[in-house]
Amino acid sequence: MIRKGWQRVLLAAIVLLSSGALARAAEEGGSAAEGPVGTVFKWIHFVILAGLAYWVFAKLLPPVFRRNADNISAAIAKATAAKAEADKKLQDAATKLTNLEKEIAEFRAIAQREASTEIARLRLITKGDVEKIGLAAKAEIEAAERAARVELKALAAKLAVDGAESLLAKQMTPSVQEALISQFMQSLQGRPN
């Protein structure tokens, strides 16, 4: 790298010295440049300048051009890789989008099946609960019916006793009482102690 820097400085110095020498020769007199020696100097000068131009274009510029070409190639390779990756991501996104519609349809079908299953399960549970409630209501009605019958029998017995008591009270006269007592006494005498 340092060597290339010195080469450039040396090249610039040669170009400046050559142009300075030519400018001085032009100032000293135009007649010497028109002669055969001037023509030789012109050709030498041309060969030096052509050699310098060749050296600059053949030695110094190709590495610069190669470096630029490599940089451009690397940038193109990166861009191609980025484009390929972007295309792959786009293809993946398109595939996922297509699969997403299928997945949504599958989720809907699964949800409908689960809802149907849940509805059937709830119907069975409800039917069982209705049967249990019906049995419990029937048992409660039977128990209430039995209690009502017992209560009705008790009420009928009380009414019968009350009716018999009132009837007996009307029919019980002192003569009927005496006759009952004497009958009781006679029944006691006939029994052994």
Buried (B, 14 or more C-beta within 10 A) or exposed (E): EEEEEEBEEEBEEBBEEBEEEBEEBEEEEEEEBEEEEBEEBEEEBEEEBEEBEEEBEEEBEEEEEEEEEEEEEEEEEEEEEEEEEEEEEEEEEEEEEEEEEEEEEEEEEEEEEEEEEEEEEEEEEEEEEEEEEEEEEEEEEEEEEEEEEEEEEEEEEEEEEEEEEEEEEEEEEEEEEEEEEEEEEEEEEEEEE
